[in-house]
Amino acid sequence: MKIKWNWGWGILLSIIIFMAVVTTIVAFMMNREVDLVTDKYYDKEIKYQQQIDKEKRAVLLNENVKIGYTGKILNITFPSDSGITGELYFYRPSDLHKDFKIPIKLSDKSSQFLDVSTLERGLWKLQINWSADKKDFYTEKTLMLN
């Protein structure tokens, strides 16, 4: 039996190919890892106004937090050295498993030096939650480690 090629077969073939492509894309997307910024999204949302207030206080300072990067050493300089406490949160947007926190430990006046030679190269966000003179501040900087 010889099958005759006509518009009906062309439409059927097009529908089958379209369904195969859509099924492949859906299967691919369902198997992708999706990293959220935080697992406790709603808890952070409730505290967001406090975060905005901390950012405003940091912007109103005479000096801002300064970050210097020299290939292996990250130098974080704070505006004053009057009892600064807090933590540094290194956030890797592409992989949440590489995120980590360290406490602020000033080594020289108002600076902290960190060896970042072991960190993966690429984009990092440094989120700094710090306190000085009984006031809380927040600063966020984007880093591109080479």
Residue pairs with C-beta under 8 A, 6 or more apart in sequence:
3 9
35 94
35 95
35 96
36 96
37 91
38 44
50 136
51 138
54 129
54 136
54 137
54 138
55 137
55 138
55 139
55 140
57 135
57 136
57 137
58 64
58 65
58 137
58 138
58 139
61 79
61 137
62 79
63 79
63 80
64 79
64 139
65 76
65 77
65 78
65 79
65 128
65 130
65 139
65 141
66 75
66 76
66 77
67 74
67 75
67 76
67 77
67 126
67 141
67 143
68 74
68 75
68 77
69 75
69 116
69 143
69 145
71 117
71 146
72 115
72 116
72 117
73 113
73 114
73 115
73 116
74 113
74 114
74 115
74 116
74 143
75 111
75 112
75 113
76 88
76 111
76 112
76 113
76 114
76 126
76 128
77 110
77 111
78 84
78 106
78 110
78 111
78 112
78 130
78 132
79 110
79 132
80 110
80 132
80 133
81 106
81 109
81 110
82 132
82 133
83 132
83 133
84 104
84 106
84 110
84 130
84 131
84 132
85 103
85 104
85 130
85 131
85 132
86 103
86 104
86 128
86 129
86 130
86 131
86 137
87 101
87 102
87 103
87 104
87 128
87 129
87 130
88 101
88 102
88 103
88 104
88 112
88 114
88 126
88 127
88 128
89 99
89 100
89 101
89 126
89 127
89 128
89 129
90 98
90 99
90 100
90 101
90 102
90 119
90 124
90 125
90 126
91 99
91 124
91 125
91 126
91 127
92 98
92 99
92 120
92 122
92 123
92 124
92 125
93 123
93 125
94 122
94 123
98 120
102 114
104 112
104 128
104 130
105 112
106 112
107 113
116 145
119 145
120 145
121 145
121 146
122 144
122 145
123 142
123 143
123 144
124 142
124 143
124 144
124 145
125 140
125 141
125 142
125 143
126 140
126 141
126 142
126 143
127 138
127 139
127 140
128 137
128 138
128 139
128 140
128 141
129 136
129 137
129 138
130 136
130 137
130 138
130 139
131 137
